[in-house]
Amino acid sequence: MSPAAGTSRVAVLSLHTSPLAQPGTGDGGGMNVYVREFASALASAGLSCRVYVRAWHPGLPSHVDVEPGFQVVHVPAGPYELAKDELEPHVEAFADWVVEDLVDFQPDVVHANYWLSGVAGRIIKQRLHLPLVTTFHTLARVKAVLGDPEPDRRARAEAEVMSCADAVLANCTAEAEQLVTYYGADAERIEIVPPGVDHAFFSPGSQSGARWALQTDDRPLLLFVGRIQPLKGVDVAVEALARLDRTDARLWIVGGASGTGGEGAVERVRGLIAANGLGARVRFVPPQPHHLLSTFYRAADACVVPSRSESFGLVALEAAACGVPTVASAVGGLRTLVEHGHTGYLVESRDPEDYAAYVDAILADPVLARRLSISAAARGRTYTWSRSALRLRRLYHDLGSRALSPCE
């Protein structure tokens, strides 16, 4: 497919985490998957994407050709071993380096991911007079309302980036509403472009075959996938397991410690497991290559997603695409992905008893579980990266014919 007229090159900023990194550990998570998959889809749609990532290790090659039209560039900006919350002082150095490199690449648009990249994107837009698209993935003011406060300077920076961006992407209607409600974003600049899922990997399959591959038995299995941090609510999943009516169910936690407090979070979860006498029923699984997660989903009876906030919730989408019912918190994009009583259940509270009640209902009724599974798979099939890429390609093209939004 040939690129849209006037738009063939996209500079993608992903300052703090790389699409080549292992999701589920450190700062790697849904955003890694998002950037990798949308860059790959754009390349398949005929665009050329150069993804700029801060170099985090001295042995990294400067350029990595992932596939035709999709290249990752490692940018020297600050000491290699820095946590995400230590990166802000190095944003300008990152932007300076990218500006120099873009003289050669000559992109038609800059697409920034996360607030740190947004700040860099704002600098690049002002220097090179390029359209700026930004995807925030998480929002400081939304996290604060839900009990996970972020520094005020982050919220201010997000607001400044929104006022400068030519388009702000939202994954769903709920996120678009949050942008307007908490930041006063210009609704006319908000574009709703849902992520997709790779159906070559994430599709329904044999549960018994998946369990055989994972060398496990036929006892009920619950699955939690994600980084171990308070925001993701793994403690709620553990306590829900303890409150189930049955004692043969198990919980697998697929993922690793995240951020500077990650190891402490893991220890707290282990303490909770011990306090509830669940040592024999909870298994920690190291972060897995993304394409292998489908086997874990297919092996599960239900996926538990008790996040405090989610702009979208790729785990819930991947589980649905594999035909697995999801019991998820009724926040953000999860309200869009999970159809209550149809593909899974939404939980309005943080009470593990409520999660346990819905899981019990799924485990106790094979007919209900099958109905939810069929509906979830059908729902998952409606989300494709190729469709998202075509919408982005049209957006980039449209921005090329508009006057740039002024940066306030």
N, C-alpha and C positions, 0 to 999 in steps of 0.2 A: 504494500500500500504506500503510495507516495505521500510525502508530507503536505500539510495544508500550505497553500500559497502564502509566502511571506513569513512563515514560521517553521523553522527546521531545527533550531538548536535551543536547548534549555539548560541553563546552569542551575543545578539543584544543590541547595545548601543543607547539609546535615552535620553541623559543626560537632556536636557532642557524641554522636554514635554513628557507627558505620553500617551500611547495608550488608557488609561482608562479615560483621561480627555475629557471634552466636547468640540468638535470642534466649532470654530466660536467665541471663546472668549479668552481673554488673549493671550497666545502664542499657543493656540490650533487651528489647522487648518488642511490642507491637509496632513501634515506629521503625525499627530495623526492617521488619517484614514489609511494612507499608512502602518505605522508600525503595527497597529492592524491587518489589513487585510492580510499583507504578512506573519506575524507571524502565524496567524490562518491557512493560506493556507499551510505554511510549515509544521505545525503540522498535517494537514490533509494528507500531502504527506509523513508522516512517520518520520519527524524530530522532535527533541525536542528543543524548543526555550525558552531561558531565557532572558527576556527583562529587562535591567538595566536602571532605571530612578532615577534621583535625587529626594530625598524626599522633598516635598514642603509644608508639613503640619505635625504637630506633631502626629496627630491621625492616620496616615496611617499604615496599617499592613506591616510588613517587606516583606512578600511574599503573592502574590495573584495568585491563580490558576484560570486562565481564562477559560481554557478548557484543556482536556488531551493533553500534549505536549506543552502547551503555558502558561508560568508563568511570572508574572511581579514582579520584585524585587525593592524595594525602598531603595536607597542608601543614607546614611547620609553624606552630603558633603556641608558644609556651612549653614548659617542661612536659615530658611524655606522661608521667604518672600523676595525673590530676583527676580529682573527682569532679562530677558535673557541677557541683556548687562552687567550685574553684575556678571555673572557666571564664567568668564574665570579664575579668581584667584583660583577657587575651583575645576578646572578640575583634577589636580594632585591628590587631596584628593579622588575624585570620582574614579579615576583609581586605586589608592592604594587599596581602599575597594574592588573593583571588582576583582582585582588580587587575593586577599585573598579568595574571594568566588569561584573563578574559580578553585581553587585547588580541591574543592569538585565536581564541575560541570564537569570539564574536557572537555571543548568544542573542536571541531575540527576546528572551524573557528570563527573569530570575525567579526561582521557586524555592522559598525558604521553609524549613521544617523545624518547629519548636521555637520558643521565644529567643533563644540565643542566636539561632540562625536568622531570625527575623530582624534582630538588631544589626547583624552583619549585612543582611539584605537591604536594610534601609540606607546604610552607608554606601553600598554598591550602587543602589538606584540613584542616589544624589550625585555620585561621581560620574557615572556612565550614562545616566538618563535612560535607564531601561525600565520596562514595566516590572512591577514586583507583585508576585503572588505569594501568599503565606498560609501555611497550615500550622496551627498551634499544637494540636494533639492533646494537650492539657492546658487548663487556664488557671492562673493563680487565684483569682477571686472566686471561682467555682470551688476549687479545692478548699479554700478557707471556709466557705459556708458549710462545707461537709466535714469539717474537722481536721483538715490538713493544711495549716497556714503556711504560706510562702512569704518571703521578704517583700515588703512594699515596693521595693525598687523593681522587682520583676513585674508586678501588676502595672506599674507606671510605664515600664518599657513595652509591655504588651499593648497598652493603649496607644503609645506613640507609634508603634509599628502598624497598628490597625488604621490610624489616621493617615498613614503614608502609603499603605498598600493599595495597589490598583484593584486587587481582588483578594478577599479573605475566604478560604475554603472552609466549609463546615461539612462534617461527615453525615449529618442528619439534621432534621428540623430542630430537634432539641438543642443541638449545639449552636445552630443559628440563632435561636431565641436567647441562649446564654450570652452570645456575643453582643446582642443588642441590649439585653437587660443589665448585664454587669459592666459593660464597657461603653455603651452608647454608640456601638459601631454603626456605620452607615449601612442600612439594610440593602441598599441598591448595589453595594459592592460585595455582598456576601453571595457566594455560589455554593450550592449544596451538591457535592460530588461524593457519593459513598465509595468506600474502598470495595475491593472485590475479594475473591478467594480463588485459588488455583484448583479447579475441579479435576485436573489430572491426578492430583494427590488426595484432595479432600472430597471424598464421595462415599456413599454407603458401601459397606462390605460385610463380610462374615464376622460376627462377634466371636464365634468359636475359633475361627482361623486366626484372628488377631490375638486372642488369648493364648493360643498355641504358640504363636510367634514370640510372645512376651513371656512364655513359660510360666503361666499362671493358671489358676483353677477357675471353676465356674461359680464361685461365691459372688454375691453382688459387689460391684465395683463402682465407686465414685471417683471422679477425676477433678483435680484442680491443676490448671496450667497457668504459669506466670511467675514473675519475680516475687521473691519472698520479701515483702515490705508491708507496712501497715495499710497503705492505700489499697492493696489488693485483697485484704480481708481473709487471708488464709486461716486466721484464728477462728473466724466464724465457721469456716468449713470443718475445722477440727471439732469444735463444740457441737455442731450439728450432727456429726457422726456419733458423738457420745450420747445424743438425745434420741436417736432412732429407736423405733420399737423393736428392732431386731439387732442381734449381736454378731451376726455373721457377715455384715457388710464391711467393706474396707474402703480406705481413702488413699489414693496415690497423689502425691504432690510433685508435679513435674516442673522443675525450675530451680533457680539458685538464689543466693543472697544478692541483694541489689543496693547499690549506693554505699555511702560511708557507714551507715548503721545497719547494713545488711546482715552481718554476722550476728549482731545482737538480736535482730529480728528472728533469725533462725533459732537461736538459743531460747528465746521466749516461746516460740512455737513448740520446740521440743519439751520445754517445761510444761506447757499446756497438755501435751500428749501424755506425759508421765502422770500429771495430776488427775487425768481422766481415765487412767489405766488402759490407754489405747496403743501401747507400744507394739503389740502384735498385729494391730489392724491398720496402722499407718505406715506407708512406705515413702521415703524420699527418693525421687528419681532425678538424676543429674539432668541439666538442660540438654535437650535433644536437637539434632539437626532438624530444621523446620519441616522438611518433607517426611520425616519419620513420625511426626506427631500424629498423623492420621491413624496409625496402628493403635496408638494409645486411646484416641477418641473412639475408634470402633470397638475396642475392648470394654469400654465403660457402659454402665447402665444409665448414668446421668453425669452431666458436667455441672459443677458448682462454680458460679462466678459471683462471689459476694463483695465486689469492689465497692469502695466508698464513692468513687466517681469514675466514669468512663466516657470519654468523648465519643467513642464508638463501641469497641469491644470485639476485637478480631477473634478472640478465643471463642466467644459465643457463636460467631459466624462459622468458624471452622468446625465446631462441634455440630452445628445444625447441618452443615454441608455433608457431614459424615452420618447424619441421621440419628444424632444423639440428643435426647431432651436436655434442656438446660434449666437449672434453677438459679436465677440471677437476681441481683439487687435491682430495684426499680429506679435506676438513675441513668441520666444521659442517654447515650446511644443504645443502651441495653433495652430501653423502652421501645425502640424501633425494631431491634433485631428479634426480640423474644415476644411472641404473641401469647399472652397469658391464657393458659388452658388449651392452647392449640399447638404450639411448638415446644412449650415448656411452661415455666411459671416465673412470675415476677414477684419479688418479696419487698414489700413497702418498708419493713422494719429492719433493724440490725439484730433482731432476736434469733439466736440459733434454733430455738424451738420452731419458729415459723419455717425456716429452711428445712428442718427435719421433717415437718409435717408433709411438705410437698414431695420430698424425696421418698418418704414412706409410701405415699400414694402411688408413685411411679413403680416402686419395687413390689408393691402388693398386688398390682393389677397388670398382668401381661398385655391384656387387650388395650388398656389405656396407654401403656408404654409404647406399644406398636403404633397406635394412632398418632401419638406425639412424634414418634420417630419419622413416620411417613411425611407428616406435615412439616417437620423441621427440614428434612432433605429437600422438599419442594421449595421451601422458603430460601434455603441456601443457594439453590440453583439460580435464583434471580439476581445474585450478586456476582458480577464478572469483572475482572481487571480490564478486559478489552473494552467493555462499555465505559468504564471510568476513563480509560485512556482517550477514547474518542471525544468524550465531553471536555477533558482537559485540553486536547488538541484544538478544539473549537474555541475554548476560552482564550488560550494563548493567541490564536489567530485574531480573535476579536480585539484583544488588548493592543495588538500591533497597529490597529487602525484608529485607536482612540488617543486623545491627549492624556498625558500622564497626570495622575492625581497629585495635587501639591502636597508636600510634606510639611505638616504644621509644626 
